[in-house]
Amino acid sequence: MGKSKKNVYNQYSREDLEKAIKPVKDGRETCLSASKSFGIPRKTLSDHVAGHSSLDECAARARNIPATIENAVVDKVIAAARAGFPLAKRQFLLKVGALMKSLGLKTQFKDGVPGKDYWQRIKKRHPDLVIRTPQNCASNRLQMMTRTVINKYFDDLEKPLNELDLAQKSSHIWNWDETGLQLSLCKRELGV
């Protein structure tokens, strides 16, 4: 058994490639010696020296999803999360696959759904995209999340805010639910 070959695909900078091409074109070095000196695959270097490849060409494969569509999807996912409707990673990938199918765009995704490679690449392109697993909500809370109940809550809240002139004094409003204040202790201390 021979040694396994180290993968040097794209493990070099453009500057290193330019530095390696110059001495070979000037005749000061061979492709093999420049390849070893700069850590660039010999075939890649010889292709550039012979003019078969250009420094401006991108070796990466073409995107499956156009950048404009991908950016719009990421913006919508972030906006949905801010509105309280976050997506799990799997949900996100399924939605991207469904969108590509509905737009009639052909992709190289297995079964039409992006995989972990796509997920890693999109995370690099959009570091602000953070997917967290949505937390479960108690069923009684979900049942109370109707437009009627919410509107009544805000109507009831508006009355004391206006009566006490607190609408413009947000620093005077406390959210007791988040303070950890035990109402039973307050009642005892106040003699209520």
CNS distance restraints for C-alpha pairs under 8 A (distance, minus, plus):
assign (resid   8 and name CA) (resid  12 and name CA) 7.66 0.50 0.50
assign (resid   8 and name CA) (resid  39 and name CA) 7.75 0.50 0.50
assign (resid   8 and name CA) (resid  40 and name CA) 7.24 0.50 0.50
assign (resid   8 and name CA) (resid  41 and name CA) 6.96 0.50 0.50
assign (resid   9 and name CA) (resid  41 and name CA) 7.77 0.50 0.50
assign (resid  11 and name CA) (resid  40 and name CA) 7.96 0.50 0.50
assign (resid  12 and name CA) (resid  16 and name CA) 6.45 0.50 0.50
assign (resid  12 and name CA) (resid  17 and name CA) 7.28 0.50 0.50
assign (resid  12 and name CA) (resid  39 and name CA) 6.91 0.50 0.50
assign (resid  12 and name CA) (resid  40 and name CA) 6.55 0.50 0.50
assign (resid  13 and name CA) (resid  17 and name CA) 6.49 0.50 0.50
assign (resid  14 and name CA) (resid  18 and name CA) 6.24 0.50 0.50
assign (resid  14 and name CA) (resid  55 and name CA) 7.58 0.50 0.50
assign (resid  15 and name CA) (resid  19 and name CA) 6.11 0.50 0.50
assign (resid  16 and name CA) (resid  20 and name CA) 6.12 0.50 0.50
assign (resid  16 and name CA) (resid  38 and name CA) 6.21 0.50 0.50
assign (resid  16 and name CA) (resid  40 and name CA) 7.98 0.50 0.50
assign (resid  17 and name CA) (resid  21 and name CA) 6.20 0.50 0.50
assign (resid  17 and name CA) (resid  38 and name CA) 7.49 0.50 0.50
assign (resid  17 and name CA) (resid  40 and name CA) 6.98 0.50 0.50
assign (resid  17 and name CA) (resid  45 and name CA) 7.32 0.50 0.50
assign (resid  18 and name CA) (resid  22 and name CA) 6.48 0.50 0.50
assign (resid  19 and name CA) (resid  23 and name CA) 7.40 0.50 0.50
assign (resid  19 and name CA) (resid  38 and name CA) 7.96 0.50 0.50
assign (resid  20 and name CA) (resid  24 and name CA) 6.86 0.50 0.50
assign (resid  20 and name CA) (resid  34 and name CA) 5.57 0.50 0.50
assign (resid  20 and name CA) (resid  35 and name CA) 7.10 0.50 0.50
assign (resid  20 and name CA) (resid  37 and name CA) 7.98 0.50 0.50
assign (resid  20 and name CA) (resid  38 and name CA) 6.27 0.50 0.50
assign (resid  20 and name CA) (resid  45 and name CA) 7.48 0.50 0.50
assign (resid  21 and name CA) (resid  25 and name CA) 6.13 0.50 0.50
assign (resid  21 and name CA) (resid  34 and name CA) 7.89 0.50 0.50
assign (resid  21 and name CA) (resid  45 and name CA) 6.74 0.50 0.50
assign (resid  21 and name CA) (resid  48 and name CA) 7.23 0.50 0.50
assign (resid  21 and name CA) (resid  49 and name CA) 6.02 0.50 0.50
assign (resid  22 and name CA) (resid  26 and name CA) 6.11 0.50 0.50
assign (resid  23 and name CA) (resid  27 and name CA) 6.07 0.50 0.50
assign (resid  23 and name CA) (resid  28 and name CA) 5.12 0.50 0.50
assign (resid  23 and name CA) (resid  29 and name CA) 5.53 0.50 0.50
assign (resid  23 and name CA) (resid  34 and name CA) 7.68 0.50 0.50
assign (resid  24 and name CA) (resid  28 and name CA) 5.96 0.50 0.50
assign (resid  24 and name CA) (resid  29 and name CA) 4.90 0.50 0.50
assign (resid  24 and name CA) (resid  30 and name CA) 5.61 0.50 0.50
assign (resid  24 and name CA) (resid  31 and name CA) 6.15 0.50 0.50
assign (resid  24 and name CA) (resid  34 and name CA) 7.10 0.50 0.50
assign (resid  24 and name CA) (resid  49 and name CA) 7.30 0.50 0.50
assign (resid  25 and name CA) (resid  49 and name CA) 6.50 0.50 0.50
assign (resid  29 and name CA) (resid  33 and name CA) 6.32 0.50 0.50
assign (resid  29 and name CA) (resid  34 and name CA) 6.21 0.50 0.50
assign (resid  30 and name CA) (resid  34 and name CA) 6.16 0.50 0.50
assign (resid  31 and name CA) (resid  35 and name CA) 5.80 0.50 0.50
assign (resid  31 and name CA) (resid  42 and name CA) 6.15 0.50 0.50
assign (resid  31 and name CA) (resid  45 and name CA) 6.59 0.50 0.50
assign (resid  31 and name CA) (resid  46 and name CA) 6.15 0.50 0.50
assign (resid  32 and name CA) (resid  36 and name CA) 6.35 0.50 0.50
assign (resid  32 and name CA) (resid  42 and name CA) 5.86 0.50 0.50
assign (resid  33 and name CA) (resid  37 and name CA) 6.11 0.50 0.50
assign (resid  34 and name CA) (resid  38 and name CA) 6.02 0.50 0.50
assign (resid  34 and name CA) (resid  40 and name CA) 7.92 0.50 0.50
assign (resid  35 and name CA) (resid  39 and name CA) 5.61 0.50 0.50
assign (resid  35 and name CA) (resid  40 and name CA) 4.88 0.50 0.50
assign (resid  35 and name CA) (resid  41 and name CA) 5.87 0.50 0.50
assign (resid  35 and name CA) (resid  42 and name CA) 5.15 0.50 0.50
assign (resid  35 and name CA) (resid  45 and name CA) 6.77 0.50 0.50
assign (resid  36 and name CA) (resid  40 and name CA) 6.86 0.50 0.50
assign (resid  36 and name CA) (resid  42 and name CA) 7.99 0.50 0.50
assign (resid  40 and name CA) (resid  44 and name CA) 7.06 0.50 0.50
assign (resid  40 and name CA) (resid  45 and name CA) 6.67 0.50 0.50
assign (resid  41 and name CA) (resid  45 and name CA) 6.33 0.50 0.50
assign (resid  42 and name CA) (resid  46 and name CA) 6.09 0.50 0.50
assign (resid  43 and name CA) (resid  47 and name CA) 6.05 0.50 0.50
assign (resid  44 and name CA) (resid  48 and name CA) 6.38 0.50 0.50
assign (resid  45 and name CA) (resid  49 and name CA) 6.18 0.50 0.50
assign (resid  46 and name CA) (resid  50 and name CA) 5.99 0.50 0.50
assign (resid  47 and name CA) (resid  51 and name CA) 6.12 0.50 0.50
assign (resid  47 and name CA) (resid  52 and name CA) 4.99 0.50 0.50
assign (resid  47 and name CA) (resid  53 and name CA) 5.53 0.50 0.50
assign (resid  48 and name CA) (resid  52 and name CA) 5.91 0.50 0.50
assign (resid  48 and name CA) (resid  53 and name CA) 4.87 0.50 0.50
assign (resid  48 and name CA) (resid  54 and name CA) 6.22 0.50 0.50
assign (resid  48 and name CA) (resid  55 and name CA) 7.47 0.50 0.50
assign (resid  53 and name CA) (resid  57 and name CA) 7.16 0.50 0.50
assign (resid  63 and name CA) (resid  67 and name CA) 7.99 0.50 0.50
assign (resid  64 and name CA) (resid 106 and name CA) 7.70 0.50 0.50
assign (resid  64 and name CA) (resid 107 and name CA) 5.24 0.50 0.50
assign (resid  64 and name CA) (resid 108 and name CA) 6.74 0.50 0.50
assign (resid  65 and name CA) (resid  69 and name CA) 6.76 0.50 0.50
assign (resid  65 and name CA) (resid  70 and name CA) 6.28 0.50 0.50
assign (resid  65 and name CA) (resid 100 and name CA) 7.75 0.50 0.50
assign (resid  65 and name CA) (resid 105 and name CA) 8.00 0.50 0.50
assign (resid  65 and name CA) (resid 107 and name CA) 7.52 0.50 0.50
assign (resid  66 and name CA) (resid  70 and name CA) 6.27 0.50 0.50
assign (resid  67 and name CA) (resid  71 and name CA) 5.99 0.50 0.50
assign (resid  68 and name CA) (resid  72 and name CA) 6.24 0.50 0.50
assign (resid  69 and name CA) (resid  73 and name CA) 6.18 0.50 0.50
assign (resid  70 and name CA) (resid  74 and name CA) 6.22 0.50 0.50
assign (resid  71 and name CA) (resid  75 and name CA) 6.13 0.50 0.50
assign (resid  72 and name CA) (resid  76 and name CA) 6.21 0.50 0.50
assign (resid  73 and name CA) (resid  77 and name CA) 6.18 0.50 0.50
assign (resid  73 and name CA) (resid  96 and name CA) 7.79 0.50 0.50
assign (resid  74 and name CA) (resid  78 and name CA) 6.17 0.50 0.50
assign (resid  74 and name CA) (resid 126 and name CA) 7.84 0.50 0.50
assign (resid  74 and name CA) (resid 129 and name CA) 6.95 0.50 0.50
assign (resid  75 and name CA) (resid  79 and name CA) 6.12 0.50 0.50
assign (resid  76 and name CA) (resid  80 and name CA) 6.02 0.50 0.50
assign (resid  77 and name CA) (resid  81 and name CA) 6.20 0.50 0.50
assign (resid  77 and name CA) (resid  86 and name CA) 7.36 0.50 0.50
assign (resid  77 and name CA) (resid  87 and name CA) 7.34 0.50 0.50
assign (resid  78 and name CA) (resid  82 and name CA) 6.29 0.50 0.50
assign (resid  78 and name CA) (resid  86 and name CA) 7.88 0.50 0.50
assign (resid  78 and name CA) (resid 129 and name CA) 6.81 0.50 0.50
assign (resid  79 and name CA) (resid  83 and name CA) 6.26 0.50 0.50
assign (resid  80 and name CA) (resid  84 and name CA) 6.41 0.50 0.50
assign (resid  80 and name CA) (resid  85 and name CA) 5.08 0.50 0.50
assign (resid  80 and name CA) (resid  86 and name CA) 6.10 0.50 0.50
assign (resid  81 and name CA) (resid  85 and name CA) 4.76 0.50 0.50
assign (resid  81 and name CA) (resid  86 and name CA) 3.98 0.50 0.50
assign (resid  81 and name CA) (resid  87 and name CA) 7.10 0.50 0.50
assign (resid  82 and name CA) (resid  86 and name CA) 7.54 0.50 0.50
assign (resid  86 and name CA) (resid 131 and name CA) 7.31 0.50 0.50
assign (resid  86 and name CA) (resid 132 and name CA) 7.23 0.50 0.50
assign (resid  86 and name CA) (resid 133 and name CA) 7.70 0.50 0.50
assign (resid  86 and name CA) (resid 134 and name CA) 6.10 0.50 0.50
assign (resid  87 and name CA) (resid  91 and name CA) 5.86 0.50 0.50
assign (resid  87 and name CA) (resid  92 and name CA) 6.02 0.50 0.50
assign (resid  87 and name CA) (resid 131 and name CA) 6.42 0.50 0.50
assign (resid  87 and name CA) (resid 132 and name CA) 7.08 0.50 0.50
assign (resid  87 and name CA) (resid 133 and name CA) 6.96 0.50 0.50
assign (resid  87 and name CA) (resid 134 and name CA) 6.72 0.50 0.50
assign (resid  88 and name CA) (resid  92 and name CA) 6.23 0.50 0.50
assign (resid  88 and name CA) (resid 131 and name CA) 5.85 0.50 0.50
assign (resid  88 and name CA) (resid 132 and name CA) 5.84 0.50 0.50
assign (resid  88 and name CA) (resid 133 and name CA) 4.88 0.50 0.50
assign (resid  88 and name CA) (resid 134 and name CA) 6.50 0.50 0.50
assign (resid  89 and name CA) (resid  93 and name CA) 6.32 0.50 0.50
assign (resid  89 and name CA) (resid 131 and name CA) 5.94 0.50 0.50
assign (resid  89 and name CA) (resid 132 and name CA) 7.42 0.50 0.50
assign (resid  89 and name CA) (resid 133 and name CA) 7.58 0.50 0.50
assign (resid  90 and name CA) (resid  94 and name CA) 6.16 0.50 0.50
assign (resid  91 and name CA) (resid  95 and name CA) 6.11 0.50 0.50
assign (resid  92 and name CA) (resid  96 and name CA) 6.25 0.50 0.50
assign (resid  93 and name CA) (resid  97 and name CA) 6.24 0.50 0.50
assign (resid  93 and name CA) (resid 113 and name CA) 6.35 0.50 0.50
assign (resid  93 and name CA) (resid 114 and name CA) 5.69 0.50 0.50
assign (resid  93 and name CA) (resid 115 and name CA) 7.29 0.50 0.50
assign (resid  93 and name CA) (resid 119 and name CA) 7.77 0.50 0.50
assign (resid  94 and name CA) (resid  98 and name CA) 6.15 0.50 0.50
assign (resid  94 and name CA) (resid 113 and name CA) 5.89 0.50 0.50
assign (resid  94 and name CA) (resid 114 and name CA) 7.47 0.50 0.50
assign (resid  95 and name CA) (resid  99 and name CA) 6.06 0.50 0.50
assign (resid  96 and name CA) (resid 100 and name CA) 6.26 0.50 0.50
assign (resid  96 and name CA) (resid 113 and name CA) 7.24 0.50 0.50
assign (resid  96 and name CA) (resid 114 and name CA) 7.34 0.50 0.50
assign (resid  97 and name CA) (resid 101 and name CA) 6.31 0.50 0.50
assign (resid  97 and name CA) (resid 112 and name CA) 5.53 0.50 0.50
assign (resid  97 and name CA) (resid 113 and name CA) 4.48 0.50 0.50
assign (resid  97 and name CA) (resid 114 and name CA) 6.31 0.50 0.50
assign (resid  98 and name CA) (resid 102 and name CA) 6.13 0.50 0.50
assign (resid  98 and name CA) (resid 112 and name CA) 7.78 0.50 0.50
assign (resid  98 and name CA) (resid 113 and name CA) 7.64 0.50 0.50
assign (resid  99 and name CA) (resid 103 and name CA) 6.10 0.50 0.50
assign (resid 100 and name CA) (resid 104 and name CA) 6.13 0.50 0.50
assign (resid 100 and name CA) (resid 105 and name CA) 5.25 0.50 0.50
assign (resid 100 and name CA) (resid 106 and name CA) 7.26 0.50 0.50
assign (resid 100 and name CA) (resid 107 and name CA) 7.66 0.50 0.50
assign (resid 100 and name CA) (resid 112 and name CA) 7.97 0.50 0.50
assign (resid 101 and name CA) (resid 105 and name CA) 6.16 0.50 0.50
assign (resid 101 and name CA) (resid 106 and name CA) 7.54 0.50 0.50
assign (resid 101 and name CA) (resid 112 and name CA) 7.39 0.50 0.50
assign (resid 107 and name CA) (resid 112 and name CA) 6.90 0.50 0.50
assign (resid 108 and name CA) (resid 112 and name CA) 7.41 0.50 0.50
assign (resid 109 and name CA) (resid 113 and name CA) 5.41 0.50 0.50
assign (resid 109 and name CA) (resid 114 and name CA) 5.16 0.50 0.50
assign (resid 109 and name CA) (resid 115 and name CA) 7.12 0.50 0.50
assign (resid 110 and name CA) (resid 114 and name CA) 6.97 0.50 0.50
assign (resid 110 and name CA) (resid 115 and name CA) 7.62 0.50 0.50
assign (resid 114 and name CA) (resid 118 and name CA) 5.85 0.50 0.50
assign (resid 114 and name CA) (resid 119 and name CA) 7.36 0.50 0.50
assign (resid 115 and name CA) (resid 119 and name CA) 6.38 0.50 0.50
assign (resid 116 and name CA) (resid 120 and name CA) 6.14 0.50 0.50
assign (resid 117 and name CA) (resid 121 and name CA) 6.30 0.50 0.50
assign (resid 118 and name CA) (resid 122 and name CA) 6.06 0.50 0.50
assign (resid 119 and name CA) (resid 123 and name CA) 6.15 0.50 0.50
assign (resid 120 and name CA) (resid 124 and name CA) 6.42 0.50 0.50
assign (resid 121 and name CA) (resid 125 and name CA) 6.37 0.50 0.50
assign (resid 122 and name CA) (resid 126 and name CA) 5.89 0.50 0.50
assign (resid 123 and name CA) (resid 127 and name CA) 5.34 0.50 0.50
assign (resid 123 and name CA) (resid 128 and name CA) 7.97 0.50 0.50
assign (resid 123 and name CA) (resid 129 and name CA) 6.51 0.50 0.50
assign (resid 137 and name CA) (resid 141 and name CA) 6.82 0.50 0.50
assign (resid 137 and name CA) (resid 142 and name CA) 6.87 0.50 0.50
assign (resid 138 and name CA) (resid 142 and name CA) 6.54 0.50 0.50
assign (resid 139 and name CA) (resid 143 and name CA) 6.23 0.50 0.50
assign (resid 140 and name CA) (resid 144 and name CA) 6.43 0.50 0.50
assign (resid 141 and name CA) (resid 145 and name CA) 6.44 0.50 0.50
assign (resid 144 and name CA) (resid 149 and name CA) 6.45 0.50 0.50
assign (resid 145 and name CA) (resid 149 and name CA) 6.70 0.50 0.50
assign (resid 145 and name CA) (resid 150 and name CA) 6.64 0.50 0.50
assign (resid 146 and name CA) (resid 150 and name CA) 6.18 0.50 0.50
assign (resid 147 and name CA) (resid 151 and name CA) 5.94 0.50 0.50
assign (resid 148 and name CA) (resid 152 and name CA) 6.15 0.50 0.50
assign (resid 149 and name CA) (resid 153 and name CA) 6.22 0.50 0.50
assign (resid 150 and name CA) (resid 154 and name CA) 6.40 0.50 0.50
assign (resid 151 and name CA) (resid 155 and name CA) 6.10 0.50 0.50
assign (resid 152 and name CA) (resid 156 and name CA) 6.02 0.50 0.50
assign (resid 153 and name CA) (resid 157 and name CA) 6.09 0.50 0.50
assign (resid 154 and name CA) (resid 158 and name CA) 5.99 0.50 0.50
assign (resid 155 and name CA) (resid 159 and name CA) 6.84 0.50 0.50
assign (resid 156 and name CA) (resid 160 and name CA) 7.64 0.50 0.50
assign (resid 157 and name CA) (resid 161 and name CA) 6.54 0.50 0.50
assign (resid 158 and name CA) (resid 162 and name CA) 6.17 0.50 0.50
assign (resid 159 and name CA) (resid 163 and name CA) 6.14 0.50 0.50
assign (resid 160 and name CA) (resid 164 and name CA) 5.84 0.50 0.50
assign (resid 161 and name CA) (resid 165 and name CA) 5.79 0.50 0.50
assign (resid 161 and name CA) (resid 166 and name CA) 4.87 0.50 0.50
assign (resid 161 and name CA) (resid 167 and name CA) 5.31 0.50 0.50
assign (resid 162 and name CA) (resid 166 and name CA) 6.38 0.50 0.50
assign (resid 162 and name CA) (resid 167 and name CA) 6.19 0.50 0.50
assign (resid 165 and name CA) (resid 169 and name CA) 7.64 0.50 0.50
assign (resid 166 and name CA) (resid 170 and name CA) 6.67 0.50 0.50
assign (resid 166 and name CA) (resid 172 and name CA) 6.99 0.50 0.50
assign (resid 166 and name CA) (resid 173 and name CA) 7.36 0.50 0.50
assign (resid 169 and name CA) (resid 173 and name CA) 7.36 0.50 0.50
assign (resid 175 and name CA) (resid 179 and name CA) 6.59 0.50 0.50
assign (resid 176 and name CA) (resid 180 and name CA) 7.05 0.50 0.50
assign (resid 176 and name CA) (resid 181 and name CA) 6.49 0.50 0.50
assign (resid 177 and name CA) (resid 181 and name CA) 7.67 0.50 0.50
assign (resid 182 and name CA) (resid 186 and name CA) 6.59 0.50 0.50
assign (resid 183 and name CA) (resid 187 and name CA) 6.18 0.50 0.50
assign (resid 184 and name CA) (resid 188 and name CA) 6.38 0.50 0.50
assign (resid 185 and name CA) (resid 189 and name CA) 6.20 0.50 0.50
assign (resid 186 and name CA) (resid 190 and name CA) 6.04 0.50 0.50
assign (resid 187 and name CA) (resid 191 and name CA) 5.90 0.50 0.50
assign (resid 187 and name CA) (resid 192 and name CA) 4.83 0.50 0.50
assign (resid 188 and name CA) (resid 192 and name CA) 6.14 0.50 0.50
